[in-house]
């Protein structure tokens, strides 16, 4: 186990586990926060067992389905227009895989 302080940087290393706990709130704030998990990253939310969505792949699927719907409606592009218009509200660009 090692805690190293140097030049405005703090490194904490442990071979098995590091716990940060509070009875109230733990805040992490920075211009950029990077969380890396070799096997997975788990974020506890209000729906246990729920999984994250790969937004770009879901958007492609929605566009493909919308285009099929539009082909069935003469002169229609309404479905694909709705999906395109909703992209900025359903895709959070602040949370990205790296």
Buried (B, 14 or more C-beta within 10 A) or exposed (E): EEEEEEEEEEEEEEEEEEEEEEEEEEEEEEEEEEEEEEEEEEEEEEEEEEEEEEBEEEBEEBBEEBEEBBEEEEEEBEBBEEBBEEEEEEBEEEEEEE
